[in-house]
Amino acid sequence: MQKETLGRIHSIQSLGTVDGPGVRYVIFMQGCPLRCGCCHNPDTWDAAQGAECTAEDAVARALRYREYFGKQGGITLSGGEPLLQCGFAQMVFALCHEQGIHTCMDTSGCILNEDVEKVLAHTDRVLLDIKYVTDEKYRQYVGCSLEKPLTFLKKLEEMQIPTTLRQVIIPTLNDDAESVLALKTLADAHSCVDQVELLPFRKICQTKYDMMEIPFPFADLPEPGKETMEQLKALLGDYQK
């Protein structure tokens, strides 16, 4: 058994329906280099936590749910940031392809190197978080530059990997038409992007921050209303499916 097939897993959702097409077996990986103000999973930040598992075991467990995947479903790696554990991710996706299982990567796009490209070679779809459309907000509320996910998106375009852009709508920060239209313009400029998802900011994660005894940075911000979400989604046209 090769050590690089080992990964640290935070949790698993066996029948997920919001982390890629169809029904997904979602593996939430441990560890994240970012500190997003709206993060729902602060308990994934520490890369040393989580349960250790081999890629072979992870895929074997996922195969138990194969009958539910249908033609569109499959396995999604999420997090945390799954590309912190490229050896594990590459092996999981390679094993999935040996079994004819669709693979999906949910990522912030903040990491890009040769190891990441090896993972992408076995990736059928990417869910790429574009959290804001300005570098200023990225640096203030995420902890990296906007250039990092944009460079990642450029690589996805180069490799022609089907891509879904995702953005959490946060009142006072990106809940306006100008921001959403800028996101649409970004999608228009990349033929690999075939879908854009707007997700409402929610504060159900407050209990996690309380348990960890750390402040939730966006605790005082309101959640977007249904009408606002519908209006913003309407701006996306055919991308909103």
C-alpha positions as CSV (number, residue, x, y, z in Angstrom):
1,M,0.0,0.0,0.0
2,Q,1.5,3.4,-1.0
3,K,1.4,6.1,1.5
4,E,0.2,8.7,-1.0
5,T,-3.1,6.9,-1.2
6,L,-3.9,7.9,2.4
7,G,-6.2,10.8,3.0
8,R,-7.8,12.5,6.0
9,I,-11.6,12.6,5.8
10,H,-13.8,14.9,7.7
11,S,-17.2,13.3,6.9
12,I,-19.2,11.5,4.2
13,Q,-22.6,12.1,2.7
14,S,-23.7,8.9,1.0
15,L,-26.6,10.3,-1.0
16,G,-25.9,13.9,-1.8
17,T,-28.0,15.9,-4.3
18,V,-26.4,19.4,-4.2
19,D,-22.7,18.6,-4.8
20,G,-22.6,17.8,-8.5
21,P,-25.0,16.2,-11.0
22,G,-27.3,13.4,-10.0
23,V,-27.0,11.5,-6.8
24,R,-23.5,11.8,-5.3
25,Y,-21.3,10.0,-2.8
26,V,-19.6,13.1,-1.2
27,I,-16.3,12.8,0.6
28,F,-15.6,15.9,2.6
29,M,-11.8,16.2,3.0
30,Q,-10.0,17.6,6.0
31,G,-7.9,20.8,5.8
32,C,-8.3,24.2,4.2
33,P,-5.7,27.0,3.7
34,L,-8.4,29.7,3.4
35,R,-10.5,31.5,6.1
36,C,-13.7,32.6,4.3
37,G,-16.0,34.8,6.4
38,C,-19.0,32.7,5.3
39,C,-17.4,29.3,5.9
40,H,-19.9,26.6,7.1
41,N,-17.3,24.1,8.0
42,P,-14.6,25.6,10.3
43,D,-14.1,22.1,11.7
44,T,-12.5,21.1,8.5
45,W,-9.7,23.7,8.7
46,D,-7.2,21.7,10.7
47,A,-5.4,19.3,8.2
48,A,-4.3,17.1,11.1
49,Q,-7.8,16.2,12.2
50,G,-10.2,13.8,10.6
51,A,-10.2,10.1,10.1
52,E,-7.4,8.5,8.0
53,C,-8.5,6.3,5.1
54,T,-7.0,4.8,1.9
55,A,-8.3,5.8,-1.5
56,E,-9.0,2.1,-2.1
57,D,-11.2,1.9,1.0
58,A,-13.0,5.1,0.2
59,V,-13.9,4.0,-3.3
60,A,-14.9,0.5,-2.1
61,R,-17.4,2.1,0.4
62,A,-18.7,4.4,-2.3
63,L,-19.4,1.5,-4.6
64,R,-22.0,0.2,-2.2
65,Y,-24.2,3.1,-3.3
66,R,-23.5,2.7,-7.0
67,E,-27.1,1.6,-7.8
68,Y,-28.3,5.0,-6.7
69,F,-26.0,7.0,-9.0
70,G,-27.8,6.5,-12.2
71,K,-26.3,7.9,-15.4
72,Q,-25.4,11.3,-14.0
73,G,-24.4,10.6,-10.4
74,G,-21.1,9.5,-9.0
75,I,-18.4,10.6,-6.4
76,T,-17.6,14.2,-5.3
77,L,-14.6,15.3,-3.4
78,S,-15.3,18.4,-1.3
79,G,-14.0,19.9,1.9
80,G,-12.3,21.8,3.3
81,E,-10.1,22.0,0.3
82,P,-9.7,18.5,-1.3
83,L,-6.7,19.6,-3.5
84,L,-4.6,19.9,-0.3
85,Q,-4.5,16.0,-0.6
86,C,-3.7,15.5,-4.2
87,G,-2.3,12.0,-3.9
88,F,-5.4,10.7,-2.3
89,A,-7.7,12.7,-4.7
90,Q,-5.9,11.4,-7.8
91,M,-6.1,7.8,-6.7
92,V,-9.7,8.0,-5.8
93,F,-10.7,9.5,-9.1
94,A,-8.4,7.1,-11.1
95,L,-10.1,4.2,-9.3
96,C,-13.5,5.7,-10.0
97,H,-12.7,5.9,-13.7
98,E,-11.6,2.2,-13.7
99,Q,-15.2,1.5,-12.4
100,G,-16.9,3.8,-14.9
101,I,-17.9,6.2,-12.1
102,H,-18.4,10.0,-12.8
103,T,-16.0,12.2,-10.8
104,C,-16.6,15.7,-9.5
105,M,-14.2,18.1,-7.7
106,D,-15.6,20.9,-5.4
107,T,-12.8,23.4,-4.9
108,S,-11.9,27.0,-4.2
109,G,-9.4,26.9,-7.0
110,C,-6.7,28.4,-4.7
111,I,-4.2,25.7,-5.4
112,L,-2.7,24.9,-8.9
113,N,0.4,22.9,-9.5
114,E,1.5,19.7,-11.3
115,D,-0.1,17.5,-8.7
116,V,-3.4,19.3,-9.1
117,E,-3.2,18.9,-12.9
118,K,-2.8,15.1,-12.4
119,V,-6.0,15.1,-10.4
120,L,-7.8,17.2,-13.0
121,A,-6.8,14.6,-15.6
122,H,-9.2,12.2,-13.8
123,T,-11.9,14.9,-13.1
124,D,-15.2,14.9,-15.1
125,R,-16.6,18.1,-13.6
126,V,-15.4,20.9,-11.4
127,L,-17.6,22.9,-9.0
128,L,-15.5,26.1,-8.7
129,D,-16.2,28.7,-6.0
130,I,-15.9,32.2,-7.3
131,K,-16.7,33.9,-4.0
132,Y,-16.5,37.5,-5.1
133,V,-15.7,39.4,-8.3
134,T,-13.2,41.9,-6.9
135,D,-9.6,41.2,-5.6
136,E,-10.2,43.6,-2.7
137,K,-13.0,41.4,-1.3
138,Y,-11.1,38.2,-1.9
139,R,-8.2,39.4,0.1
140,Q,-10.3,40.8,2.9
141,Y,-12.9,38.0,3.3
142,V,-11.2,34.9,1.8
143,G,-7.5,35.1,2.4
144,C,-6.1,34.9,-1.1
145,S,-6.2,36.9,-4.3
146,L,-8.9,36.7,-6.9
147,E,-6.1,35.8,-9.4
148,K,-5.8,32.3,-7.9
149,P,-9.3,31.0,-8.8
150,L,-9.1,32.9,-12.1
151,T,-5.9,31.1,-13.0
152,F,-7.5,27.8,-12.0
153,L,-10.4,28.6,-14.3
154,K,-8.0,29.3,-17.1
155,K,-6.6,25.8,-16.6
156,L,-10.0,24.3,-16.7
157,E,-10.7,26.0,-19.9
158,E,-7.4,24.8,-21.3
159,M,-8.3,21.2,-20.3
160,Q,-12.0,21.7,-21.3
161,I,-13.3,20.2,-18.1
162,P,-17.1,20.9,-17.7
163,T,-17.4,23.5,-15.0
164,T,-20.0,24.9,-12.6
165,L,-19.3,28.3,-11.1
166,R,-20.7,28.7,-7.6
167,Q,-21.2,31.7,-5.5
168,V,-22.7,32.2,-2.0
169,I,-24.9,35.3,-2.1
170,I,-24.0,37.4,1.0
171,P,-26.1,40.6,1.7
172,T,-24.1,43.8,1.6
173,L,-21.1,42.0,-0.1
174,N,-22.2,40.5,-3.4
175,D,-26.0,40.6,-3.5
176,D,-26.3,43.1,-6.3
177,A,-26.9,42.9,-10.0
178,E,-23.5,44.3,-10.8
179,S,-21.7,41.5,-9.0
180,V,-23.8,38.7,-10.5
181,L,-23.5,40.1,-14.0
182,A,-19.8,40.2,-13.6
183,L,-19.9,36.6,-12.6
184,K,-22.0,35.9,-15.7
185,T,-19.4,37.8,-17.9
186,L,-16.7,35.5,-16.4
187,A,-18.7,32.5,-17.4
188,D,-19.3,33.8,-20.9
189,A,-15.6,34.1,-21.4
190,H,-15.0,30.4,-20.7
191,S,-16.5,27.8,-22.9
192,C,-16.0,25.1,-20.2
193,V,-18.5,26.8,-17.9
194,D,-22.0,25.5,-18.6
195,Q,-23.7,26.3,-15.3
196,V,-23.6,29.0,-12.6
197,E,-25.2,28.4,-9.2
198,L,-26.1,31.1,-6.7
199,L,-26.5,29.8,-3.2
200,P,-28.1,31.7,-0.3
201,F,-25.9,32.7,2.7
202,R,-27.1,30.8,5.8
203,K,-26.0,31.0,9.4
204,I,-26.8,27.5,10.6
205,C,-23.1,27.0,11.1
206,Q,-23.1,29.4,14.1
207,T,-23.4,26.4,16.4
208,K,-20.0,25.0,15.1
209,Y,-18.3,28.3,15.8
210,D,-19.8,28.4,19.3
211,M,-18.6,24.9,20.0
212,M,-15.1,25.7,18.8
213,E,-15.2,29.0,20.8
214,I,-14.2,31.1,17.8
215,P,-16.1,34.1,16.4
216,F,-18.3,33.7,13.2
217,P,-17.1,36.6,11.1
218,F,-20.4,37.1,9.3
219,A,-22.7,36.5,12.3
220,D,-24.2,40.0,12.1
221,L,-25.0,39.9,8.4
222,P,-28.5,39.0,7.3
223,E,-29.5,36.1,5.1
224,P,-30.8,36.9,1.6
225,G,-34.5,36.7,1.0
226,K,-36.2,34.4,-1.5
227,E,-37.2,37.3,-3.7
228,T,-33.6,38.6,-3.9
229,M,-32.3,35.2,-4.8
230,E,-34.9,34.8,-7.6
231,Q,-34.1,38.2,-9.0
232,L,-30.3,37.6,-9.1
233,K,-30.7,34.1,-10.5
234,A,-32.9,35.6,-13.3
235,L,-29.9,37.6,-14.4
236,L,-28.0,34.4,-15.3
237,G,-30.2,33.4,-18.2
238,D,-29.4,29.9,-19.5
239,Y,-26.7,29.2,-16.9
240,Q,-29.3,28.8,-14.2
241,K,-30.7,25.4,-14.9
